[in-house]
Amino acid sequence: MVNDPVVFVVDDDDAVRESLELSLKLAGYRVECFASALAFLASGAPSRPGCLVTDIRMPDMDGLELQGELKKRNSALPVIVITGHGDVPLAVRAMKAGAGDFLEKPFARDALLGAVQRALEHNANATDDASRNEQIRGLIALLTPKEREVFALVLAGKQSKGIAHELGASPRTVEIHRARMMKKLNAGSLQELVRMAIAAGVHT
């Protein structure tokens, strides 16, 4: 049991922490919760097997700073960051810094469990990853210029109305471009779209 993977939860909000713990335990995961990044780091948890689910906005040390500290300690713990609505640019920063996934509040239980499962399986064959990334780049190359513009603005955290204003198009037209772009990339969610862009190295 000592070497079994643990889902470590770091969030300064008691209610969020308790909700995450309950959802994960009901799914059969071992869970350990911390009210701050500093308490998590002091526990020795970063050197143990498992994954980390952390809020990105916390006092004292936020999720991005915690991620940086884990990197300094050469921790191999995969990281899932929790972001507020409209924090897509922060999520992109976290993923460029090495986070494996992000969850945008409010998120469904299935989204949480899916992210945790992916994190615990992150040591999959590197060759498979390289092949998948090349495939993503091929799909992105098939986007029209307008779809590429929408793609970039979505990754920048823009909502459809903001994209429409920036492109001088109607929100309806933007929604059509966005739907076609998501379909061509086989992306079922914003989180998946960001993961794909980071993996393929197209978001610089």
Contacts in CASP RR format, 6 or more apart in sequence:
PFRMAT RR
TARGET T0000
AUTHOR 0000-0000-0000
METHOD contacts of the structure
MODEL  1
MVNDPVVFVVDDDDAVRESLELSLKLAGYRVECFASALAFLASGAPSRPG
CLVTDIRMPDMDGLELQGELKKRNSALPVIVITGHGDVPLAVRAMKAGAG
DFLEKPFARDALLGAVQRALEHNANATDDASRNEQIRGLIALLTPKEREV
FALVLAGKQSKGIAHELGASPRTVEIHRARMMKKLNAGSLQELVRMAIAA
GVHT
1 30 0 8 1.000
3 49 0 8 1.000
4 30 0 8 1.000
4 49 0 8 1.000
5 30 0 8 1.000
5 49 0 8 1.000
5 50 0 8 1.000
5 51 0 8 1.000
5 120 0 8 1.000
6 29 0 8 1.000
6 30 0 8 1.000
6 31 0 8 1.000
6 32 0 8 1.000
6 45 0 8 1.000
6 48 0 8 1.000
6 49 0 8 1.000
6 50 0 8 1.000
7 24 0 8 1.000
7 29 0 8 1.000
7 30 0 8 1.000
7 31 0 8 1.000
7 32 0 8 1.000
7 50 0 8 1.000
7 51 0 8 1.000
7 52 0 8 1.000
7 53 0 8 1.000
7 116 0 8 1.000
8 31 0 8 1.000
8 32 0 8 1.000
8 33 0 8 1.000
8 34 0 8 1.000
8 40 0 8 1.000
8 45 0 8 1.000
8 50 0 8 1.000
8 51 0 8 1.000
8 52 0 8 1.000
8 53 0 8 1.000
8 77 0 8 1.000
9 17 0 8 1.000
9 20 0 8 1.000
9 21 0 8 1.000
9 24 0 8 1.000
9 31 0 8 1.000
9 32 0 8 1.000
9 33 0 8 1.000
9 34 0 8 1.000
9 52 0 8 1.000
9 53 0 8 1.000
9 54 0 8 1.000
10 33 0 8 1.000
10 34 0 8 1.000
10 35 0 8 1.000
10 36 0 8 1.000
10 37 0 8 1.000
10 40 0 8 1.000
10 52 0 8 1.000
10 53 0 8 1.000
10 54 0 8 1.000
10 55 0 8 1.000
10 58 0 8 1.000
10 63 0 8 1.000
10 66 0 8 1.000
11 17 0 8 1.000
11 20 0 8 1.000
11 33 0 8 1.000
11 35 0 8 1.000
11 53 0 8 1.000
11 54 0 8 1.000
11 55 0 8 1.000
11 58 0 8 1.000
11 82 0 8 1.000
12 35 0 8 1.000
12 36 0 8 1.000
12 55 0 8 1.000
12 58 0 8 1.000
12 59 0 8 1.000
13 55 0 8 1.000
14 35 0 8 1.000
16 55 0 8 1.000
16 82 0 8 1.000
17 33 0 8 1.000
17 35 0 8 1.000
18 33 0 8 1.000
20 31 0 8 1.000
20 33 0 8 1.000
20 53 0 8 1.000
20 112 0 8 1.000
21 31 0 8 1.000
21 33 0 8 1.000
23 109 0 8 1.000
23 112 0 8 1.000
23 113 0 8 1.000
24 31 0 8 1.000
24 112 0 8 1.000
24 113 0 8 1.000
24 116 0 8 1.000
25 31 0 8 1.000
27 113 0 8 1.000
27 116 0 8 1.000
29 116 0 8 1.000
32 43 0 8 1.000
32 45 0 8 1.000
34 40 0 8 1.000
34 43 0 8 1.000
34 45 0 8 1.000
36 58 0 8 1.000
36 59 0 8 1.000
36 60 0 8 1.000
36 61 0 8 1.000
37 54 0 8 1.000
37 58 0 8 1.000
37 60 0 8 1.000
37 61 0 8 1.000
37 62 0 8 1.000
37 63 0 8 1.000
37 65 0 8 1.000
37 66 0 8 1.000
37 69 0 8 1.000
38 60 0 8 1.000
38 61 0 8 1.000
40 46 0 8 1.000
40 52 0 8 1.000
40 54 0 8 1.000
40 66 0 8 1.000
41 66 0 8 1.000
41 69 0 8 1.000
45 77 0 8 1.000
46 52 0 8 1.000
46 70 0 8 1.000
46 73 0 8 1.000
46 75 0 8 1.000
46 77 0 8 1.000
47 73 0 8 1.000
47 75 0 8 1.000
48 77 0 8 1.000
50 77 0 8 1.000
50 78 0 8 1.000
50 119 0 8 1.000
50 120 0 8 1.000
51 77 0 8 1.000
51 78 0 8 1.000
51 79 0 8 1.000
51 80 0 8 1.000
51 116 0 8 1.000
51 119 0 8 1.000
51 120 0 8 1.000
51 122 0 8 1.000
52 70 0 8 1.000
52 77 0 8 1.000
52 78 0 8 1.000
52 79 0 8 1.000
52 80 0 8 1.000
53 80 0 8 1.000
53 82 0 8 1.000
53 103 0 8 1.000
53 112 0 8 1.000
53 115 0 8 1.000
53 116 0 8 1.000
54 63 0 8 1.000
54 66 0 8 1.000
54 67 0 8 1.000
54 79 0 8 1.000
54 80 0 8 1.000
54 81 0 8 1.000
54 82 0 8 1.000
55 62 0 8 1.000
55 63 0 8 1.000
55 81 0 8 1.000
55 82 0 8 1.000
56 62 0 8 1.000
56 63 0 8 1.000
56 64 0 8 1.000
56 81 0 8 1.000
56 82 0 8 1.000
56 83 0 8 1.000
56 84 0 8 1.000
56 87 0 8 1.000
56 90 0 8 1.000
56 91 0 8 1.000
56 94 0 8 1.000
56 102 0 8 1.000
57 63 0 8 1.000
57 83 0 8 1.000
57 84 0 8 1.000
57 87 0 8 1.000
61 69 0 8 1.000
63 81 0 8 1.000
63 94 0 8 1.000
64 81 0 8 1.000
64 90 0 8 1.000
64 93 0 8 1.000
64 94 0 8 1.000
64 97 0 8 1.000
67 79 0 8 1.000
67 81 0 8 1.000
67 94 0 8 1.000
67 97 0 8 1.000
67 98 0 8 1.000
67 99 0 8 1.000
68 97 0 8 1.000
70 77 0 8 1.000
70 79 0 8 1.000
71 97 0 8 1.000
71 98 0 8 1.000
78 100 0 8 1.000
78 119 0 8 1.000
78 120 0 8 1.000
78 122 0 8 1.000
79 94 0 8 1.000
79 98 0 8 1.000
79 99 0 8 1.000
79 100 0 8 1.000
79 119 0 8 1.000
80 99 0 8 1.000
80 100 0 8 1.000
80 101 0 8 1.000
80 102 0 8 1.000
80 103 0 8 1.000
80 115 0 8 1.000
80 116 0 8 1.000
80 119 0 8 1.000
81 90 0 8 1.000
81 91 0 8 1.000
81 94 0 8 1.000
81 99 0 8 1.000
81 101 0 8 1.000
81 102 0 8 1.000
81 103 0 8 1.000
82 102 0 8 1.000
82 103 0 8 1.000
82 105 0 8 1.000
82 107 0 8 1.000
83 90 0 8 1.000
83 91 0 8 1.000
83 94 0 8 1.000
83 102 0 8 1.000
83 103 0 8 1.000
83 104 0 8 1.000
83 105 0 8 1.000
84 104 0 8 1.000
84 105 0 8 1.000
85 104 0 8 1.000
85 105 0 8 1.000
86 104 0 8 1.000
86 157 0 8 1.000
87 104 0 8 1.000
88 104 0 8 1.000
88 154 0 8 1.000
88 155 0 8 1.000
88 156 0 8 1.000
88 157 0 8 1.000
88 190 0 8 1.000
88 194 0 8 1.000
89 156 0 8 1.000
89 157 0 8 1.000
91 99 0 8 1.000
91 102 0 8 1.000
91 104 0 8 1.000
91 194 0 8 1.000
92 155 0 8 1.000
92 194 0 8 1.000
92 197 0 8 1.000
92 198 0 8 1.000
92 203 0 8 1.000
94 102 0 8 1.000
95 101 0 8 1.000
95 102 0 8 1.000
95 194 0 8 1.000
95 195 0 8 1.000
95 198 0 8 1.000
96 198 0 8 1.000
96 203 0 8 1.000
100 118 0 8 1.000
100 119 0 8 1.000
100 122 0 8 1.000
100 195 0 8 1.000
101 115 0 8 1.000
101 118 0 8 1.000
101 119 0 8 1.000
101 191 0 8 1.000
101 195 0 8 1.000
102 115 0 8 1.000
102 191 0 8 1.000
102 194 0 8 1.000
103 111 0 8 1.000
103 112 0 8 1.000
103 115 0 8 1.000
103 191 0 8 1.000
104 190 0 8 1.000
104 191 0 8 1.000
111 189 0 8 1.000
111 191 0 8 1.000
115 191 0 8 1.000
129 199 0 8 1.000
132 199 0 8 1.000
133 199 0 8 1.000
133 200 0 8 1.000
133 201 0 8 1.000
136 185 0 8 1.000
136 196 0 8 1.000
136 199 0 8 1.000
136 200 0 8 1.000
137 200 0 8 1.000
137 201 0 8 1.000
137 202 0 8 1.000
139 184 0 8 1.000
139 185 0 8 1.000
139 186 0 8 1.000
140 148 0 8 1.000
140 151 0 8 1.000
140 185 0 8 1.000
140 200 0 8 1.000
140 202 0 8 1.000
142 184 0 8 1.000
143 151 0 8 1.000
143 181 0 8 1.000
143 184 0 8 1.000
143 185 0 8 1.000
144 177 0 8 1.000
144 180 0 8 1.000
146 167 0 8 1.000
146 177 0 8 1.000
147 177 0 8 1.000
147 180 0 8 1.000
147 181 0 8 1.000
147 184 0 8 1.000
149 167 0 8 1.000
149 177 0 8 1.000
150 163 0 8 1.000
150 167 0 8 1.000
150 174 0 8 1.000
150 177 0 8 1.000
150 178 0 8 1.000
150 181 0 8 1.000
151 181 0 8 1.000
151 185 0 8 1.000
151 193 0 8 1.000
151 197 0 8 1.000
153 162 0 8 1.000
153 163 0 8 1.000
153 166 0 8 1.000
153 167 0 8 1.000
154 163 0 8 1.000
154 178 0 8 1.000
154 181 0 8 1.000
154 190 0 8 1.000
154 193 0 8 1.000
155 193 0 8 1.000
155 194 0 8 1.000
155 197 0 8 1.000
155 203 0 8 1.000
158 166 0 8 1.000
160 171 0 8 1.000
160 174 0 8 1.000
160 175 0 8 1.000
160 178 0 8 1.000
161 171 0 8 1.000
163 169 0 8 1.000
163 174 0 8 1.000
163 178 0 8 1.000
164 170 0 8 1.000
164 171 0 8 1.000
164 173 0 8 1.000
164 174 0 8 1.000
167 174 0 8 1.000
182 188 0 8 1.000
182 193 0 8 1.000
185 193 0 8 1.000
185 196 0 8 1.000
187 193 0 8 1.000
187 196 0 8 1.000
194 203 0 8 1.000
197 203 0 8 1.000
END
